[in-house]
Amino acid sequence: MSTAAPLPDHLPDDRPGDRPDGPAPAPDGPALRRMQFGWYINDWANAAFSATVLTVFLGPYLTTVAKNAADASGDVHPLGLSIRAGSFFPYTVSFSVLISVVVMLLTGTVADRTGRHKELMCGFAYLGATATMGMFFLDGDRYLLGGALLVVANLAYAVSVALSYAYLPGLAAPDERDAVSSKGWAYGYAGGGVLLIANLALFEGHDALGLSSGTAVRICLASAGLWWALFTIVPMLRLPSRAGVAPRRATATAGEPSAGSLRELGRTLKGMRKHPLTLLYLAAFLCYNDGIQTVVSQASLYGSEELGMEQTSLVTAVLMVQVVAIGGALLLGRIARRYGAKRTILGSLLGWVVTLALGYFMPAHQPLWFYALACMIGLVLGGSQALSRSLFSHLIPAGKEAEYFSFYKVSDRGTSWMGPLVFGLAFQVTGSYRSAIISLLVFFVIGFAVLLKVPVRRAIEAVGNPVPERL
C-alpha cells in the first residue's frame, strides 16, 4: 500500500509566509498502520456516545426526568422559559447543535494554526466523556443537570469528530483513502454496537440484578462515557499532534490565539469562494445527508406509529442497522476501489431511494419486513457516509484540513432541521407517516442531481491535490 506523508508531531516555528521545501518524510508501513489503527479506535471510542446515549437511552429518560419536574400544566421552566416537558430533549439537542457549529469553526482554525490537532481532539473527547459519565447522577427531577450535560457532551462530540476527520488526508494516499475511511466507519459501528448490545442486556435484565429501570439506564449512560474515555487513550498514544499533509504554517503567538483564529476563520471563509466546486460538493452533501439523518432519526417513529412495531422490534432493528452498517461500509469501500467514490456514492443514493420506496409500501405489523428495511438502511448507511468523507478529503487545500472538515460537519449537523421539518409538514398535511417518509425522496433526488454535476477531477486539481486513479 502506498503511503501518505503526515507531518511530525513538532515543527520548528516558521515566519509568516514561509513555505517548506516539501512534506515530511512518509512513515514506513508499520508506523503508518499504527497511526491508522489509532484513528480507527477513535471512531470505535466515540461511537458509543452516539449509539447508546443519543440514539437509544437519553431521549426517553431525560423526558421522564423533565416530566417529574413539570408543573400541573406539564411545563418546565429552564432559564425562565415555559416549554412542554416532552419538548425539552429535542430543544436541548437543537441548542447544542447551534453552539457546536460556532465552536467547531473556531476550533478548526485554532487546530490548523497551531498544529495541535490531537491535543484539541482528545481534550474535547475527554470533556464529552466526563459529561457523559456525569449522567449517572441524572435522577429525580434534575432535568437542568441533564440538559447541561447533554449540551456539553454533544458539543464536545461534534468538535472531536470534526478534528478526527482532519487526519484522513495524512493517513492514506489518494487511492487508498476510500478504503481507510470505510474501515474507520466500520470500526465506529462495531464499537457502538458492542457497547449497545451489552447495555441492552443490562437494561433487559435489571430486575434480575436488583436494579431499578432508572438506575439501569443511568449505568448505561455512564458506561458510554467510560468507554469513550478508555479507548481514547489509543489515538492519544498513536496519532501525531498535527493532522493532514499540511505545509508548515506560522504558529499562534502568545497573547493572540483567539484574535488570530478569528482572522484565520475570516480568511478561510473568503478563501472558500475561490473553490466553488468544493462548495458545490458541500451543497450536494448537505441535501442527501439531511435525508439520511432524517431517515435514521425518524425510522423508529415510523415503525411504531405507522407499522405498529413493538419496542422490542424497534430495539432489534437498531441493532441490525449497527451490525449491517459494518459490512455495508466495507463493501462500498471495496466497490469504490473499482468504480470510484463518486459513482459509488451515486449508486448508494439510488439505494436510499429504493429503501424509502419499499418503506412506503411496507405492510404494518410485520416485524420481518421491518427488519429487512433495517438491513437495507444499514447496507447503504455506513458506505455512503464513509465515502462522502473520503471524497471531500480530496477537495481540501493543504493546511486547511480541520477548518474545511469543520465546515463539512456544519453541513452534517447545522442543517439537520430541514429533513424533520419536511417530514413533519408532510404528516401535518396528509395525516400519514407513509406520506411523510416518502416526502424525504426530495433530498436524495436533489443531492443526486447536484453531485452528478460536480466535476470531481477538476475540483481536486483546483485545490492543488493529487488526483486518484479512480473517482
C-alpha positions as CSV (number, residue, x, y, z in Angstrom):
1,M,0.0,0.0,0.0
2,S,1.3,3.4,-0.9
3,T,1.8,5.8,2.0
4,A,0.8,9.4,2.7
5,A,3.1,11.8,4.4
6,P,1.8,13.2,7.8
7,L,4.0,15.9,9.4
8,P,5.9,15.1,12.6
9,D,4.5,16.0,16.0
10,H,6.6,19.1,16.4
11,L,7.7,21.6,13.8
12,P,10.0,24.5,14.0
13,D,8.4,27.8,14.1
14,D,8.2,29.4,10.6
15,R,8.0,33.1,9.9
16,P,4.6,34.1,8.4
17,G,4.7,33.4,4.7
18,D,7.5,30.8,4.9
19,R,7.0,27.6,2.9
20,P,8.7,24.3,3.5
21,D,10.9,22.6,0.9
22,G,8.4,19.7,0.9
23,P,6.3,17.5,3.2
24,A,7.9,15.5,5.9
25,P,9.2,12.0,5.0
26,A,6.5,9.4,4.9
27,P,6.5,6.9,7.8
28,D,7.2,3.3,7.0
29,G,4.5,0.7,6.7
30,P,4.3,-0.4,10.4
31,A,4.3,3.2,11.6
32,L,1.5,4.2,9.2
33,R,-0.6,1.1,10.2
34,R,-0.1,2.1,13.8
35,M,-1.4,5.6,13.2
36,Q,-4.3,4.2,11.1
37,F,-5.3,1.8,13.9
38,G,-5.3,4.7,16.4
39,W,-7.6,6.6,14.1
40,Y,-9.9,3.6,13.7
41,I,-10.1,3.2,17.5
42,N,-11.1,6.8,17.9
43,D,-14.2,6.0,15.9
44,W,-14.7,2.9,18.0
45,A,-14.5,5.1,21.1
46,N,-16.8,8.0,20.3
47,A,-19.5,5.9,18.5
48,A,-20.6,4.7,21.9
49,F,-21.9,8.1,22.7
50,S,-24.0,8.3,19.5
51,A,-25.4,4.8,19.8
52,T,-26.0,4.4,23.5
53,V,-26.7,7.9,24.6
54,L,-28.3,9.8,21.7
55,T,-30.0,7.0,19.8
56,V,-31.4,4.8,22.5
57,F,-31.4,5.8,26.2
58,L,-31.1,9.5,26.9
59,G,-34.1,10.9,25.0
60,P,-36.8,8.8,26.8
61,Y,-35.1,9.0,30.1
62,L,-34.4,12.8,30.1
63,T,-38.0,13.3,29.0
64,T,-39.2,11.3,32.1
65,V,-36.9,13.3,34.4
66,A,-38.3,16.6,32.9
67,K,-41.9,15.3,33.4
68,N,-41.0,14.7,37.1
69,A,-40.1,18.4,37.4
70,A,-43.1,19.7,35.4
71,D,-45.9,21.8,36.8
72,A,-49.6,21.0,36.7
73,S,-49.7,22.1,33.1
74,G,-46.9,19.7,32.1
75,D,-44.4,22.5,31.6
76,V,-40.9,23.0,32.8
77,H,-39.2,26.4,33.1
78,P,-35.5,26.4,32.1
79,L,-34.0,29.9,32.2
80,G,-37.5,31.3,32.9
81,L,-38.9,29.9,29.6
82,S,-42.1,27.8,29.7
83,I,-41.8,24.7,27.5
84,R,-43.5,21.3,27.4
85,A,-41.6,18.7,29.3
86,G,-41.8,16.4,26.2
87,S,-40.0,19.0,24.1
88,F,-37.1,19.6,26.5
89,F,-34.8,16.9,25.0
90,P,-35.2,17.9,21.3
91,Y,-34.9,21.6,22.2
92,T,-31.7,20.8,24.1
93,V,-30.3,18.8,21.2
94,S,-31.0,21.7,18.8
95,F,-29.4,24.2,21.2
96,S,-26.3,22.1,21.5
97,V,-26.1,21.8,17.7
98,L,-26.2,25.6,17.3
99,I,-23.4,26.1,19.8
100,S,-21.3,23.3,18.3
101,V,-21.4,24.9,14.9
102,V,-19.6,28.0,16.2
103,V,-17.2,26.1,18.4
104,M,-16.3,23.7,15.5
105,L,-15.4,26.5,13.2
106,L,-13.3,28.3,15.7
107,T,-11.6,25.2,16.9
108,G,-10.8,24.1,13.4
109,T,-8.9,27.4,12.8
110,V,-7.0,27.0,16.1
111,A,-6.0,23.4,15.2
112,D,-4.7,24.3,11.8
113,R,-3.0,27.4,13.0
114,T,-1.2,25.7,16.0
115,G,-0.8,22.2,14.7
116,R,-2.3,20.8,17.9
117,H,-5.0,18.7,16.3
118,K,-4.5,15.7,18.6
119,E,-4.4,17.7,21.8
120,L,-7.7,19.5,20.9
121,M,-9.4,16.4,19.6
122,C,-8.6,14.3,22.7
123,G,-9.3,17.3,25.0
124,F,-12.8,17.6,23.7
125,A,-13.2,13.8,23.7
126,Y,-12.4,13.7,27.5
127,L,-14.7,16.7,28.1
128,G,-17.5,14.9,26.4
129,A,-16.7,11.6,28.1
130,T,-16.7,13.3,31.5
131,A,-20.0,15.0,30.9
132,T,-21.5,11.6,29.8
133,M,-20.2,9.8,32.9
134,G,-21.8,12.6,34.9
135,M,-25.2,11.5,33.5
136,F,-25.1,8.7,36.2
137,F,-26.2,11.4,38.6
138,L,-29.3,12.3,36.5
139,D,-32.2,11.2,38.6
140,G,-35.3,12.5,40.2
141,D,-36.2,15.9,38.7
142,R,-32.7,17.0,37.8
143,Y,-33.7,17.9,34.2
144,L,-31.5,21.0,34.2
145,L,-28.4,18.9,35.1
146,G,-29.3,16.5,32.3
147,G,-29.7,19.4,29.8
148,A,-26.4,20.9,30.7
149,L,-24.6,17.6,30.5
150,L,-26.2,16.9,27.1
151,V,-25.1,20.3,25.7
152,V,-21.5,19.8,26.8
153,A,-21.3,16.2,25.7
154,N,-22.9,16.7,22.3
155,L,-20.9,19.8,21.6
156,A,-17.6,18.0,22.6
157,Y,-18.6,15.0,20.5
158,A,-19.1,17.2,17.4
159,V,-15.9,19.1,17.7
160,S,-13.8,16.0,18.5
161,V,-15.2,14.1,15.4
162,A,-14.6,17.1,13.1
163,L,-11.0,17.2,14.2
164,S,-10.6,13.5,13.8
165,Y,-11.7,13.8,10.1
166,A,-8.8,16.2,9.5
167,Y,-6.4,13.2,10.0
168,L,-7.7,11.3,6.9
169,P,-5.5,13.0,4.2
170,G,-2.4,12.2,6.2
171,L,-3.3,8.6,6.9
172,A,-3.8,7.3,3.3
173,A,-2.6,8.0,-0.2
174,P,-5.3,9.3,-2.5
175,D,-6.1,5.9,-4.0
176,E,-6.3,4.3,-0.5
177,R,-8.4,6.9,1.2
178,D,-11.8,5.4,0.4
179,A,-10.8,2.1,2.0
180,V,-9.3,3.7,5.1
181,S,-12.4,5.9,5.6
182,S,-14.7,3.0,5.2
183,K,-12.7,0.9,7.6
184,G,-12.9,3.7,10.2
185,W,-16.6,3.9,9.8
186,A,-16.9,0.1,10.2
187,Y,-14.9,0.3,13.5
188,G,-17.3,3.0,14.7
189,Y,-20.4,1.0,14.0
190,A,-18.7,-2.1,15.6
191,G,-17.7,-0.2,18.8
192,G,-21.1,1.4,19.1
193,G,-22.9,-1.9,18.5
194,V,-20.8,-3.9,21.0
195,L,-21.5,-1.5,23.9
196,L,-25.1,-1.1,22.9
197,I,-25.7,-4.8,23.0
198,A,-24.1,-5.0,26.4
199,N,-26.2,-2.1,27.7
200,L,-29.5,-3.5,26.3
201,A,-28.7,-6.8,28.0
202,L,-28.2,-4.9,31.3
203,F,-31.4,-3.0,30.8
204,E,-33.5,-6.1,30.0
205,G,-32.1,-7.9,33.0
206,H,-32.2,-5.1,35.5
207,D,-34.8,-6.9,37.7
208,A,-32.6,-10.0,38.0
209,L,-29.7,-7.8,39.0
210,G,-31.8,-6.0,41.7
211,L,-31.7,-2.7,39.8
212,S,-34.5,-0.3,39.1
213,S,-35.0,0.6,35.4
214,G,-33.8,4.2,36.1
215,T,-30.6,3.0,37.7
216,A,-30.0,0.7,34.8
217,V,-30.4,3.5,32.3
218,R,-28.0,5.7,34.3
219,I,-25.4,2.9,34.4
220,C,-25.8,2.5,30.6
221,L,-25.4,6.3,30.0
222,A,-22.3,6.5,32.3
223,S,-20.8,3.4,30.6
224,A,-20.7,5.2,27.3
225,G,-18.6,7.9,28.8
226,L,-16.3,5.4,30.4
227,W,-15.9,3.5,27.1
228,W,-15.2,6.8,25.3
229,A,-12.6,7.8,27.8
230,L,-10.8,4.5,28.0
231,F,-10.5,3.9,24.2
232,T,-9.5,7.5,23.5
233,I,-6.1,6.5,25.1
234,V,-5.3,4.6,21.9
235,P,-5.5,7.5,19.5
236,M,-3.8,9.8,22.1
237,L,-0.8,7.5,22.0
238,R,-0.7,6.6,18.3
239,L,-1.7,9.8,16.4
240,P,0.7,12.7,15.7
241,S,-0.1,16.1,17.0
242,R,-0.6,17.6,13.6
243,A,-3.2,16.2,11.2
244,G,-3.1,16.0,7.4
245,V,-0.4,16.7,4.9
246,A,-0.3,20.4,5.5
247,P,2.6,22.7,4.7
248,R,4.2,24.3,7.7
249,R,2.4,27.3,8.9
250,A,3.1,30.0,11.4
251,T,2.2,29.0,14.9
252,A,-0.1,31.2,17.0
253,T,1.9,33.6,19.2
254,A,1.2,34.0,22.9
255,G,-1.5,36.5,23.7
256,E,-3.2,36.5,20.3
257,P,-4.5,33.0,19.6
258,S,-8.2,34.0,19.7
259,A,-7.8,37.0,17.6
260,G,-5.6,35.2,15.2
261,S,-8.1,32.3,14.9
262,L,-10.9,34.7,14.2
263,R,-8.9,36.4,11.4
264,E,-7.9,32.9,10.1
265,L,-11.6,31.9,10.0
266,G,-12.4,35.0,8.1
267,R,-9.7,34.2,5.6
268,T,-11.0,30.7,5.3
269,L,-14.5,31.9,4.6
270,K,-13.2,34.2,1.9
271,G,-10.9,31.5,0.5
272,M,-13.6,29.0,0.1
273,R,-15.2,31.2,-2.5
274,K,-12.1,30.6,-4.6
275,H,-13.1,26.9,-4.7
276,P,-16.7,26.9,-6.0
277,L,-16.5,23.2,-6.9
278,T,-15.7,22.3,-3.3
279,L,-18.7,24.3,-2.3
280,L,-20.9,22.6,-4.9
281,Y,-19.9,19.2,-3.4
282,L,-20.8,20.5,0.1
283,A,-24.2,21.6,-1.3
284,A,-24.8,18.1,-2.6
285,F,-23.7,16.5,0.7
286,L,-26.0,19.0,2.6
287,C,-29.0,17.7,0.6
288,Y,-28.6,14.0,0.6
289,N,-27.1,13.8,4.1
290,D,-30.0,15.6,5.6
291,G,-32.2,13.0,4.0
292,I,-30.0,10.2,5.5
293,Q,-30.1,11.7,9.0
294,T,-33.8,12.2,8.9
295,V,-34.5,8.6,7.9
296,V,-32.3,7.4,10.7
297,S,-33.9,9.7,13.3
298,Q,-37.5,9.1,12.2
299,A,-37.3,5.4,11.5
300,S,-38.4,4.4,15.0
301,L,-41.3,6.8,14.9
302,Y,-42.4,5.4,11.5
303,G,-42.0,1.9,12.8
304,S,-44.0,2.4,16.0
305,E,-46.8,4.8,14.7
306,E,-47.3,3.6,11.1
307,L,-46.2,0.0,11.1
308,G,-47.2,-0.9,14.7
309,M,-43.9,-2.2,15.8
310,E,-43.3,-3.1,19.5
311,Q,-40.4,-1.6,21.5
312,T,-38.5,-4.9,21.3
313,S,-38.8,-4.9,17.5
314,L,-37.6,-1.3,17.3
315,V,-34.5,-2.1,19.5
316,T,-33.7,-5.2,17.4
317,A,-33.9,-3.1,14.3
318,V,-31.5,-0.5,15.7
319,L,-29.0,-3.3,16.5
320,M,-29.4,-4.7,13.0
321,V,-28.6,-1.3,11.5
322,Q,-25.5,-1.1,13.6
323,V,-24.3,-4.6,12.6
324,V,-25.2,-4.5,8.9
325,A,-23.6,-1.0,8.5
326,I,-20.2,-2.5,9.4
327,G,-20.4,-4.8,6.3
328,G,-22.0,-2.0,4.2
329,A,-19.2,0.4,4.9
330,L,-16.5,-2.2,4.0
331,L,-18.5,-3.4,0.9
332,L,-19.0,0.1,-0.6
333,G,-15.3,0.8,0.2
334,R,-14.3,-2.2,-2.0
335,I,-16.7,-1.1,-4.7
336,A,-15.2,2.4,-4.7
337,R,-11.8,0.9,-5.3
338,R,-13.1,-0.4,-8.7
339,Y,-15.6,2.3,-9.7
340,G,-14.5,5.4,-7.8
341,A,-16.1,7.1,-4.8
342,K,-18.4,9.5,-6.7
343,R,-20.1,6.7,-8.7
344,T,-20.4,4.5,-5.6
345,I,-22.0,7.4,-3.7
346,L,-24.4,8.0,-6.5
347,G,-25.3,4.3,-6.5
348,S,-25.8,4.4,-2.7
349,L,-28.2,7.3,-3.2
350,L,-30.2,5.2,-5.6
351,G,-30.2,2.5,-2.9
352,W,-31.7,5.1,-0.5
353,V,-34.5,5.9,-3.0
354,V,-35.3,2.2,-3.3
355,T,-35.3,1.8,0.5
356,L,-37.7,4.7,1.0
357,A,-40.0,3.3,-1.7
358,L,-40.1,-0.1,-0.1
359,G,-40.7,1.5,3.3
360,Y,-43.7,3.4,1.9
361,F,-45.3,0.1,0.7
362,M,-44.3,-2.0,3.7
363,P,-47.2,-3.8,5.4
364,A,-47.9,-3.0,9.1
365,H,-47.5,-5.4,12.0
366,Q,-44.9,-7.5,10.1
367,P,-41.6,-7.4,12.0
368,L,-39.7,-9.4,9.4
369,W,-40.3,-6.8,6.8
370,F,-39.3,-4.1,9.2
371,Y,-36.1,-6.0,9.9
372,A,-35.5,-6.2,6.2
373,L,-35.9,-2.4,5.9
374,A,-33.4,-2.0,8.8
375,C,-30.9,-4.2,6.9
376,M,-31.3,-2.1,3.7
377,I,-30.7,1.1,5.7
378,G,-27.6,-0.4,7.3
379,L,-26.2,-1.5,4.0
380,V,-26.2,1.9,2.4
381,L,-25.8,4.0,5.6
382,G,-22.2,3.4,6.5
383,G,-20.8,3.3,3.0
384,S,-22.5,6.5,1.8
385,Q,-21.2,8.4,4.8
386,A,-17.7,6.9,4.7
387,L,-17.2,7.6,1.0
388,S,-18.6,11.1,1.3
389,R,-15.9,11.8,3.9
390,S,-13.1,10.4,1.9
391,L,-14.2,12.2,-1.3
392,F,-14.4,15.5,0.5
393,S,-10.8,15.0,1.8
394,H,-9.5,15.3,-1.8
395,L,-11.2,18.7,-2.2
396,I,-9.4,20.5,0.7
397,P,-6.4,22.8,0.2
398,A,-3.4,21.5,2.1
399,G,-3.1,23.1,5.6
400,K,-6.9,23.7,5.9
401,E,-8.0,20.1,6.9
402,A,-9.5,20.9,10.3
403,E,-11.1,24.1,9.1
404,Y,-12.7,22.6,6.0
405,F,-13.8,19.4,7.8
406,S,-15.4,21.7,10.4
407,F,-17.5,23.2,7.6
408,Y,-18.2,19.7,6.5
409,K,-19.6,18.8,10.0
410,V,-21.6,22.0,10.0
411,S,-23.2,20.8,6.8
412,D,-23.7,17.5,8.6
413,R,-25.3,19.0,11.8
414,G,-26.2,22.6,11.1
415,T,-29.0,21.7,8.6
416,S,-30.4,18.8,10.4
417,W,-33.6,20.7,10.9
418,M,-34.7,20.7,7.3
419,G,-35.5,17.0,6.9
420,P,-37.5,16.7,10.1
421,L,-39.4,19.9,9.1
422,V,-40.4,18.4,5.7
423,F,-41.3,15.1,7.4
424,G,-43.4,16.9,10.0
425,L,-45.1,19.2,7.4
426,A,-45.9,16.2,5.2
427,F,-47.5,14.4,8.1
428,Q,-49.5,17.5,9.2
429,V,-50.9,18.0,5.7
430,T,-51.7,14.3,4.9
431,G,-52.1,12.7,8.4
432,S,-50.0,9.8,7.1
433,Y,-46.5,8.8,8.1
434,R,-46.2,7.0,4.8
435,S,-46.5,10.3,3.0
436,A,-44.1,11.8,5.4
437,I,-41.4,9.1,4.8
438,I,-41.8,9.3,1.0
439,S,-41.5,13.1,1.1
440,L,-37.8,12.6,2.0
441,L,-37.1,11.5,-1.5
442,V,-36.7,15.1,-2.5
443,F,-33.4,15.3,-0.5
444,F,-31.9,12.3,-2.2
445,V,-33.1,13.4,-5.7
446,I,-31.7,16.9,-5.3
447,G,-28.5,15.6,-3.8
448,F,-28.0,13.1,-6.6
449,A,-28.6,15.8,-9.2
450,V,-26.1,18.2,-7.7
451,L,-23.4,15.6,-7.0
452,L,-23.8,14.4,-10.6
453,K,-22.8,17.9,-11.8
454,V,-19.6,18.1,-9.6
455,P,-16.6,17.6,-11.9
456,V,-14.5,15.9,-9.2
457,R,-11.3,15.7,-11.1
458,R,-11.3,19.5,-11.8
459,A,-12.3,20.2,-8.2
460,I,-9.3,18.2,-6.9
461,E,-6.9,19.9,-9.3
462,A,-8.3,23.3,-8.4
463,V,-7.2,22.9,-4.8
464,G,-3.8,21.5,-5.8
465,N,-4.1,17.9,-4.6
466,P,-3.0,14.8,-6.5
467,V,-5.8,13.1,-8.4
468,P,-6.6,9.4,-7.5
469,E,-6.8,6.9,-10.4
470,R,-10.4,6.1,-9.6
471,L,-13.0,8.8,-9.0
